[in-house]
Amino acid sequence: MRLFYSIAYLFPLLLGACVALPADVPATSSSETESQDLTKVFPTSGTAASLDDNPSGDAVFTHTNCKGKTYRHANYSFSYSESDEQSEWVAYELTRGEVEGNLARKEDFSSDPMVETGSANPQDYQNSGYDRGHLAPSADMRFDATAMEECFLTSNISPQVKGFNNGIWNDLEMQTRSWVRKYERLYVVTGPVLPKPGQEARKMYATSRGKDVRTNVTIPDKFYKILFDFSKRGKEKMIAFVIPNQALDKPFTDYVTTVDEVERMTGIDFFSNMDKDFQARCESRSDLSKWPEATFVNYSNTHSFNH
């Protein structure tokens, strides 16, 4: 499903306070319960990874973990935070051909058997007052039955206010697909802004048999989305958004920020194996004028089938 794209940059692996686990793990079915030993798949420190040697951004870009552990499904990677019962990031490449997929949305939420500590139970969201919000939206996964199935695993789900999920967040998701059609491919990283280690977490309550039951699912105050356009050599660009988990009557363009700022808020080093100078140049800038045709501003409030 992935197009081949060649780029000449070499991205040395960096060593940091958190370990960067790779996104080039062989695709694994959601039915497998064995956790992947991801530390042995990617080249060790001192070697280099290049898009010249890999079919897509999926196989190259890595991100550190603040609280989670990295896994890979067939079409996206994620870092699952057990203490929050959700992923701190979900990352994948999205191509023009994929956004033209037309598979029907499959409403079948289930726990993720790949997460060795166990992911959230779909019933945790029952009568909680929050939507089961996708991080990788189902409309991005309509090109493949496995991709559609896996995006309904709770490792890809986070509590979202309904007006946020069906409103401004949905607008941004549709805009992302519009930009994919324009640029042919984008690399997408999405996640909740979770409390850092030692900070207090606000937990979600579900109603069961007339009683409010506390779950281990953390309610995020904000969500972020990072987009990386690497379609033209020498003209790579990134943009990031951080949006409060609220029903907002504002356009997503009001919430543009930099990848550097998202890293500060989350404690995660995104694109951690890229050259430091390249990171500094791309991650410190977020210029909306370089991302034209933001056509989905305030487009929807009820189009829940789009995400």
N, C-alpha and C positions, 0 to 999 in steps of 0.2 A: 504494500500500500504506500510505501514511502518512495519519494523521488530522490534520485542521487544528486547531491550538490557538492561541488568541490570548492574548497577555500584554502588558502595557502598558509593561514596562521597556525602556529604551534602553540599549544596551551600547556605550559608546565604545570604539574600538580603541585599544589601548595599544602604545607602542613600548618594546621591552626589549632586553636584550643579545642574545636570540635572536629571530628573526623569526617571528611567528605566521602560519602559512599556513592558508588557509581550508578549511572542511569543506563548502563549498557548490559545489564543482566539479561540472559536469555528469557524470552517471553515465557511466562509461567501461567498455567491455567488456574483459575480461581478455585478449582476443586482440589488442588494440591495443598496439603497441610504442612509440608516441610518448609521451613524458612530457608531462604537462599543465603549462602555464605558470600555476601557481596564484596567483602574485602579482598578476595582472591581473583576477582574477575577483571578488574581494571589494572593498568600498569602501575608499578610501584613508584614511589617518589624518586625523582631523578630522571625518569623517562618522560616522554611527551605524548600527548594525544592530539590528533589533527582531524579536522573534517575531511581531509583528503583520504583518510583511511576508513571512514565510516559513512554509512548511507544516509544519516540524518542527524539532526541536532540531538535526537533522543539518545544517541549512542555516545555523545561527547560531553555534554554539559553536566556538571555535578554541583550539588549544593550541600552545605553542612547541615547537621542536625543540632538544634538547641536542646530539645527534650525527647526527640523521637528516634526511631530506627527506620532505615530506608528499605523499601521493598519495591518490586517491579511487577506490574501486571503486563498484559500483552501490549497495551497502548498508552500506559502512563506509569510514571514512578511516583512514589509518595513516601513521606516520612511520618510514621504513625506515633503520636504521643499517647502512651497508655494512661498517663495521669489526667489527660483531658478527653480521652475516648474519641479522638478524631485526629485527622492528619494536620500537621503544622504546615505542610506544603504538598501540593500535587503538581506535577510537571509533565509536559508532553509537547511534541511538535504537532502542529495542525496545518494541513495542506489544503490547497484549493480543491483538489479532488475529493478530499474527505468531507469538507463542508457542504458538498453537493449530494451527500448521502441522503437516502430517503427511507431508511428503516423506521418503522413505527416505534414510538416511545414505549418502553416496557416497564410498567409500574410493578417492580418486584424487588423491594428492598430486602436485604439479608445481611447477616454478619459476614465478615471477611475471614475465611478459613486460613488465609495465608498469614495473618497477623498472629504470631505465636502466643501472645499474651491474651488474645481474644479482642475483637473489636466490639463496638457498641451494639446493643440489641436494638433492632428497629422499634420494639415496643417502648424503648426509652423515650421516644418522641410522642407516644400516644397521649393525646389531650394535654400536651405540655404547653401549648400556646405558640409553639415555634414550628416552622416548616422544616422538613428534612431537605436542607439546601445542598445542592450539588456543588462541589468544587470544580471538577471537570464536568461541565454541563452535558446532559444527555444529547442535546442537539449537536454537540461536537463529535459525538460517537455514533452517529446514525449510518456510518459507512460500513459497519461490521457488527455481526451479531454478538461476538465475544466482547467487543468494546462496549456495546450497549448493556450487556449483562453485568460487566464488571463495574460500570460507572454507578450502578445501583447498590454496590456493596457499601456498608456503613463506614468503611475507611475513606470513602469519597464524600461523606455526608457531614454537615455541620449545622448547628441550630441557627436558623435565620428568621428574622421578623418577616411576616408574610408580605407586608407592604414593601420591604426592602427586596425580598426575593423576587417578587413579581413586578417590581418597579425599576428603580435605578440600577440594581444589579443585573437584571434581565436586559436592560438597555445596553449596558457595557458588554455583556456576553454577545449580544447581537452585533454590536459594533466591532467586536473582535473578529467575528466571522466575516464581516464586511471588509475589514482590513486584510484578512487572509486572502479573500478573492482578489484584492488589489495587488498585494505583494507576493502572492503565490504560496507563501509559507510563513508561519510565525512560530516561535517557541514561546509557550505560555507557562507561567508559574502562578498558582493561585493558592490562597490559604487564609485562615483566620489569624488575627492578631491575638495570640494567647498570652496568658500571664507567664512571665519568665520564672525560672526556678526560684522558689522562696516567696513569690508573690501570691496573694490570695486569689483563688479562682471562684467565680460565681457559677454554681452548679444548677443544672436544669432539673425541674420536678415533673414527673409524669403522674397522671391520675389513674389509679388502679383500684377497682372495687370501691369507689367513692373516697379513696384516701390519696393524698398527695405523697408520692414516694420520691425521695431524693435519688437522683442518678449520679453517675460519675462523669457525665457529659458536661464540659465547660461551655458556658454561653459567651461567645466572643463579643467584645464591644465593637470591633471593626473587622473588615475584611480587606485584603489587598489582592491586586492582580498586576503582574509584571509581564510585559510583552517585549520580545526581542526580535527585531527584524534583521536577519542576516542574509537577505536575498541578494544584496549587491556588495561585492567586495570593496572595502574602503569606505562604504557608506552605511555601515551597521548603525543601528540606533535602538535605544530602549526607552520605554515609557512605563510609569508605574502609577497606580491609583490606590489610595487608601480611603475607604468609605465607611462611615458609621453604620452599624447594624440597626438601622432605623428606617421607617417609612419617610422618605424625603421628597419634597417637591422641588428638587434641584437637579440640574444635569450632572452627569458623572464628570464632565469636563471641569467642574469646580473642585475636583478632588485629585488633580494631577500632582504627583510628587516624584521623587527620585528613588532609584533602587537603593542608594545609600541610606535614605531615610527609612525605607522598609527594613533594611538590615538593622538599623539602630533600634527600631521598634520591636523586632522579633528576635534579635540575637542570632540570626541565621546569615551565613555568608553565601549569597547566591552566586552562581557561576564561579565557584571557588577554585576551579582548576584552570581558569583563564589567566593569561598574562596580567600582572598587576597594573601595568600601564594601560592596557586595554580596558580592564575593569574600571580604573579611575576615570578614564575618558567617557565610557558609556554609562556607568552607574551614577555619575554625578550630574547627569543632564537628563531632563525630561521636557522636551520642547514640543508642545502640542501642534505647533505650526508645521512640524515635520510629519505629522500624522493627519493629513487632510480628510475632508469628507466625513466628519463626525455626524452622520445622518440620523443616528438613532437616539439623539438627545430627547429625553422625555417622550419616548415613543410609546411605551407600554406601561400599563398598570396591572393588567390581568392576563397577559400572555404567558401563563405558567408553563405551557407546553414547549416553550423555547429554551428551557434551561433544565 
